[in-house]
């Protein structure tokens, strides 16, 4: 099993013909992803040769879905055009839209997040995220496929690079799905969404949750875990040494006063029984102990 993405997922790439889109389309196909279409209104009707496959390019997401049965879109579009691309995907009612683009204006994200919520048909992951991977099944985004195998741990993370590190640290145990949700102030899919999906997945035995300073997402996740999650959760919060008032890498990672500190998040998680590591390696060790005790 996996959440959101599996071996039956049919993936289209918005912006496939650009340099980033083409590079990562190659990598996704190498890792077993079923890429069925590209979308670029300026190159509609053409096809692109990738890994020995001829992938058709359509003018719109709706056309690509009608022709290929695509049910996942991965967006590799510059920030200025991301809003239009995601709105197009939502209006076509694609079930999953993975927005990799960094630097999307928060106002744009708020707009397409509200549109998706109103439609109820499209789940957005991101923006400013590495996407998600169900190892040995499908990979939608930029997560390296070679660092972990399929297994029984679920991973949800705000940080792309910490997603990679945790997957590598626990590569021998493996993952059902790893989801990089992104670190912007507004994101389409939250820790809570993924926690519930992993709770409902019969082949996920334990969950790693990676958070970071800024906002209160981890505190809200802790409250949700207390009332709704029965599977063991191990956590890590990045940013214990970050200076107050300075944005650290992610647009949402900013601490104001005592709000949003790593220590406050750790305290909230530990209060509901989540074991929290002080480093990624310690977090991996804690998860090994959890898996060993199951």
C-alpha positions as CSV (number, residue, x, y, z in Angstrom):
1,X,0.0,0.0,0.0
2,X,0.9,3.7,-0.2
3,X,-0.8,7.0,0.2
4,X,-1.8,9.4,-2.6
5,X,0.5,7.7,-5.2
6,X,1.0,4.1,-6.3
7,X,2.0,1.9,-9.2
8,X,-1.3,2.6,-10.9
9,X,-0.8,6.4,-10.9
10,X,-0.7,8.0,-14.4
11,X,1.4,11.2,-14.2
12,X,1.4,14.2,-16.5
13,X,4.1,16.9,-16.2
14,X,3.1,20.6,-16.6
15,X,6.2,22.3,-17.9
16,X,7.8,19.0,-19.1
17,X,9.6,20.6,-22.0
18,X,11.5,23.1,-19.9
19,X,15.0,22.3,-18.6
20,X,13.9,21.3,-15.0
21,X,10.8,19.5,-16.3
22,X,12.8,17.5,-18.7
23,X,15.5,16.6,-16.3
24,X,13.2,15.4,-13.6
25,X,10.9,13.7,-16.1
26,X,13.9,11.5,-17.0
27,X,14.5,10.8,-13.3
28,X,10.9,10.0,-12.6
29,X,10.7,7.5,-15.5
30,X,14.0,5.9,-14.4
31,X,12.4,5.3,-11.0
32,X,9.4,3.6,-12.5
33,X,6.9,6.4,-12.7
34,X,4.3,6.0,-15.5
35,X,4.6,9.4,-17.2
36,X,1.8,9.6,-19.8
37,X,1.8,13.2,-21.0
38,X,3.4,16.6,-20.9
39,X,1.5,19.9,-21.0
40,X,2.7,23.0,-22.8
41,X,0.3,25.2,-24.8
42,X,3.1,26.4,-27.1
43,X,4.1,22.8,-28.0
44,X,0.7,21.1,-28.2
45,X,0.7,18.2,-30.7
46,X,4.4,17.5,-30.4
47,X,6.0,14.6,-28.6
48,X,9.2,14.2,-26.6
49,X,11.5,11.2,-26.6
50,X,12.4,10.3,-23.0
51,X,14.1,7.1,-21.9
52,X,13.1,5.4,-25.2
53,X,9.4,6.5,-24.8
54,X,7.5,8.9,-26.9
55,X,5.5,11.1,-24.6
56,X,2.8,13.3,-26.2
57,X,2.5,17.0,-25.3
58,X,-1.0,18.5,-24.9
59,X,-2.1,22.1,-24.8
60,X,-4.1,21.8,-21.6
61,X,-4.4,19.5,-18.6
62,X,-8.0,18.7,-19.5
63,X,-6.9,17.5,-22.9
64,X,-4.1,15.4,-21.5
65,X,-6.4,13.8,-18.9
66,X,-9.0,13.0,-21.6
67,X,-6.5,11.4,-23.9
68,X,-4.3,9.5,-21.4
69,X,-6.4,9.0,-18.2
70,X,-3.8,11.0,-16.2
71,X,-4.7,11.4,-12.5
72,X,-1.6,13.1,-11.2
73,X,0.1,16.4,-12.3
74,X,3.6,17.4,-11.4
75,X,4.1,21.2,-11.9
76,X,7.6,22.4,-13.1
77,X,6.5,25.9,-14.0
78,X,8.3,29.2,-13.1
79,X,6.8,31.1,-10.1
80,X,5.1,33.8,-12.2
81,X,3.1,31.1,-14.1
82,X,2.4,28.6,-11.4
83,X,-0.9,30.1,-10.3
84,X,-2.3,29.7,-13.8
85,X,-0.9,26.2,-14.1
86,X,-2.4,25.0,-10.8
87,X,-5.8,26.7,-11.5
88,X,-5.9,24.9,-14.8
89,X,-5.2,21.5,-13.1
90,X,-7.9,22.2,-10.5
91,X,-10.4,23.2,-13.1
92,X,-9.7,19.9,-14.9
93,X,-10.4,18.1,-11.6
94,X,-7.2,16.2,-11.6
95,X,-7.1,14.2,-8.3
96,X,-3.5,15.1,-7.3
97,X,-1.4,18.2,-8.2
98,X,2.2,18.3,-7.0
99,X,3.6,21.8,-7.1
100,X,7.4,21.7,-7.0
101,X,8.0,25.4,-7.8
102,X,9.8,27.5,-5.2
103,X,9.1,31.2,-4.8
104,X,5.4,31.1,-5.5
105,X,3.8,34.3,-4.1
106,X,1.7,33.5,-1.0
107,X,-1.3,35.4,-2.4
108,X,-1.2,33.0,-5.4
109,X,-1.0,29.9,-3.2
110,X,-3.9,31.2,-1.1
111,X,-5.9,31.6,-4.3
112,X,-5.4,28.2,-5.7
113,X,-5.6,26.5,-2.3
114,X,-9.0,28.1,-1.7
115,X,-10.1,27.0,-5.2
116,X,-9.0,23.4,-4.6
117,X,-10.8,23.4,-1.2
118,X,-14.0,24.7,-2.9
119,X,-13.9,22.2,-5.7
120,X,-13.1,19.2,-3.4
121,X,-11.7,17.3,-6.3
122,X,-8.0,18.1,-6.2
123,X,-5.4,17.5,-3.5
124,X,-2.4,19.9,-3.8
125,X,1.0,19.0,-2.4
126,X,3.3,22.0,-2.1
127,X,4.3,24.4,-3.4
128,X,8.1,24.7,-2.7
129,X,8.3,20.9,-2.0
130,X,10.2,17.9,-3.3
131,X,7.0,16.0,-4.1
132,X,6.3,12.5,-2.9
133,X,7.5,9.0,-3.6
134,X,6.1,5.5,-3.0
135,X,9.4,3.6,-3.4
136,X,9.4,0.9,-6.2
137,X,5.9,2.1,-7.2
138,X,5.9,5.7,-8.3
139,X,7.8,9.0,-7.8
140,X,6.1,12.4,-8.4
141,X,8.7,15.2,-8.0
142,X,12.4,15.4,-7.3
143,X,13.1,13.0,-4.5
144,X,16.0,10.6,-5.4
145,X,14.5,7.2,-5.9
146,X,17.7,5.3,-5.2
147,X,18.0,6.2,-1.5
148,X,15.4,3.9,-0.1
149,X,13.3,0.8,-0.8
150,X,9.6,0.0,-0.2
151,X,8.8,-0.6,3.4
152,X,6.4,0.0,6.3
153,X,7.4,3.5,7.5
154,X,5.4,6.6,6.5
155,X,7.3,9.9,6.3
156,X,5.9,13.4,6.2
157,X,8.3,16.4,6.1
158,X,8.4,20.1,5.7
159,X,12.0,19.9,4.5
160,X,13.2,18.4,1.2
161,X,16.7,17.7,2.2
162,X,15.7,16.2,5.6
163,X,13.3,14.0,3.7
164,X,16.2,12.6,1.8
165,X,18.4,12.2,4.8
166,X,15.7,10.4,6.8
167,X,15.0,8.1,3.9
168,X,18.7,7.3,3.6
169,X,19.1,6.7,7.4
170,X,16.2,4.2,7.3
171,X,16.8,2.8,3.9
172,X,17.1,-0.8,5.1
173,X,13.6,-0.7,6.6
174,X,12.0,1.2,3.8
175,X,8.9,3.4,3.3
176,X,5.3,3.1,2.2
177,X,5.3,6.7,1.1
178,X,7.5,9.7,1.8
179,X,5.7,13.1,1.4
180,X,7.5,16.4,1.2
181,X,4.8,18.9,2.0
182,X,6.9,22.1,1.6
183,X,7.8,24.9,4.0
184,X,5.8,27.9,2.7
185,X,3.3,29.7,5.0
186,X,0.4,28.2,3.0
187,X,0.6,24.7,1.7
188,X,-2.0,22.4,0.1
189,X,-1.4,19.2,2.2
190,X,-0.5,19.4,5.9
191,X,1.2,17.1,8.5
192,X,-2.3,16.3,9.7
193,X,-3.6,15.2,6.3
194,X,-0.6,12.8,5.9
195,X,-0.8,11.5,9.5
196,X,-4.5,10.5,8.9
197,X,-3.7,8.9,5.5
198,X,-0.9,6.9,7.1
199,X,-3.2,5.9,10.0
200,X,-5.7,4.6,7.4
201,X,-3.0,2.8,5.4
202,X,-2.9,-0.9,6.6
203,X,0.7,-1.4,5.4
204,X,2.2,1.7,7.2
205,X,3.3,0.6,10.7
206,X,4.9,3.7,12.0
207,X,5.3,7.4,11.1
208,X,8.2,9.8,11.0
209,X,7.1,13.5,11.1
210,X,9.7,16.2,10.3
211,X,8.8,19.8,11.2
212,X,10.7,23.0,11.5
213,X,10.5,26.4,13.2
214,X,7.8,28.9,12.4
215,X,4.1,28.8,12.6
216,X,2.1,26.3,14.7
217,X,1.6,23.3,12.3
218,X,3.6,21.0,14.6
219,X,1.6,22.0,17.6
220,X,-1.7,21.4,15.7
221,X,-0.3,18.0,14.5
222,X,0.5,17.1,18.1
223,X,-3.1,17.8,19.2
224,X,-4.4,15.8,16.3
225,X,-2.1,12.8,17.1
226,X,-3.4,12.8,20.7
227,X,-7.0,12.4,19.6
228,X,-6.8,10.5,16.3
229,X,-3.5,8.6,15.6
230,X,-2.9,5.2,17.1
231,X,0.3,4.2,15.3
232,X,3.6,5.2,16.8
233,X,5.0,8.6,15.7
234,X,8.6,9.7,15.9
235,X,9.4,13.4,15.3
236,X,12.2,15.8,14.5
237,X,12.0,19.6,14.5
238,X,14.7,21.5,12.6
239,X,15.9,24.9,13.8
240,X,16.9,24.7,17.4
241,X,19.8,27.1,16.8
242,X,18.0,29.5,14.5
243,X,18.1,33.2,15.5
244,X,14.8,34.8,16.4
245,X,13.1,37.0,13.7
246,X,15.2,35.7,10.8
247,X,13.7,33.7,7.9
248,X,15.6,30.5,7.6
249,X,15.5,29.0,4.1
250,X,11.8,28.4,4.0
251,X,9.4,31.3,3.8
252,X,7.4,29.9,6.7
253,X,10.4,29.2,8.9
254,X,10.5,32.4,11.0
255,X,10.3,32.7,14.8
256,X,8.6,35.6,16.5
257,X,9.1,35.8,20.3
258,X,8.4,32.4,21.8
259,X,5.9,31.4,19.0
260,X,7.1,28.8,16.6
261,X,10.3,27.8,18.3
262,X,11.8,24.3,18.0
263,X,11.7,23.8,21.7
264,X,7.9,24.7,21.9
265,X,7.2,22.2,19.1
266,X,9.3,19.5,20.7
267,X,7.5,20.0,24.0
268,X,4.0,19.8,22.4
269,X,4.9,16.6,20.5
270,X,6.5,14.9,23.5
271,X,3.5,15.8,25.6
272,X,1.3,13.5,23.4
273,X,3.8,10.6,23.4
274,X,5.8,11.4,20.3
275,X,9.5,10.6,20.7
276,X,11.5,13.5,19.3
277,X,15.1,13.2,18.2
278,X,17.6,16.0,18.6
279,X,19.2,15.2,15.3
280,X,18.1,13.4,12.2
281,X,20.3,10.4,13.1
282,X,18.9,10.2,16.6
283,X,15.4,10.4,15.1
284,X,16.2,7.4,12.8
285,X,17.6,5.5,15.8
286,X,14.3,6.1,17.7
287,X,12.3,4.9,14.7
288,X,14.5,1.7,14.6
289,X,13.6,1.1,18.3
290,X,9.9,1.6,17.5
291,X,10.0,-0.8,14.5
292,X,11.9,-3.3,16.6
293,X,9.3,-3.3,19.3
294,X,6.3,-3.9,16.9
